């Protein structure tokens, strides 16, 4: 059983999610201790428990210590990742997109296509936005041969949750393809989505979008931001959110095939104008760095590059704790080589094949 110190590097739940997912793929039993030791509160939270139980369900694995507050977790994966239809409910406003990102690499190694319904939070701080997942992460992964889609059935926000997303994954016929994105190239059309639920009278959608557009236009970008009002009479998705909330996301493709985005969720006390300006500022900073991935995609692509067959290289806006943490985990569990030269990151993929 491979022992992993969950308090290393960022000491975040990312270690748990990545380690359990890679263990399911490789068939390696793992024991994680000191889980989130530097976080308050430490130990597993509800969203982490849902992740590890979901991965165990996918491969008929065995768990010990999978309870809220636990600082030690043991996982013995089963021999087969079956695939098929699944439904997982976090039970809180915990992030469904975090759960989806942990399940996605595992489902690539399933025996058949999968359709997974995930219930919980959809837009919140410190988690991938569902819009970013759809418009930035998945398009990059499709370049690597990942056949997956994510749809939003119902938005969900903190503190109620109640959101619903659907993840559909078809296992590829061979190993993933490495990605080479060293030069940013020219920014093409900037697009975006401004969403608000039960906030139409406050003009939140318009204010977020207008503030973002104004900031980007001052720097020579003229975005096309779609406005979505999620109301009971005319829901933006199949079902209206159970509580008020908002989210803004923008993204752009470049002439070299790179994709960069930025996003932010609403929060009590956070003005619509602040959200719009901050999203624009994040995007402008990442573009100015010359990066070929944005600050969120910078660590999200790492497990997939580590599984791919060959050398992947991308230019990051910065080397963050999330980047170093995820590199450490893939180096441990997949024995892949990684190299950092300034902000240029190279990963020698393992070349694992679902077949």
Secondary structure, DSSP 4 states (H G I P E B T S, - for coil): -EEEETTSTT-SHHHHHHHHHHHHHHT--EEEESTTTTSSS-S--HHHHHHHHHHHHHHT-EEES-STT-S-EEEE--S----EEEEEE-SSS-BHHHHHHHHHHHHTTSSS-EEEEEEEBSB-TTS--HHHIIIIIHHHHHHTT-EEEEEEEE--BTTTB-EEEEEEEE--SSPPBP-EE-----EEEEEEEEEEES-GGGTHHHHHHHHHHHHHHTTT---EEEEEEE-SSS-SSSB--SS-EEEEEEEEEETTS-EEEEEEE--TT--HHHHHHHHHHHHHHHHHTT-SB-TTHHHHTHHHHHHSBSEEEEE-S---HHHHHHHHHHHHHH--EEEEETTEEEEE-------
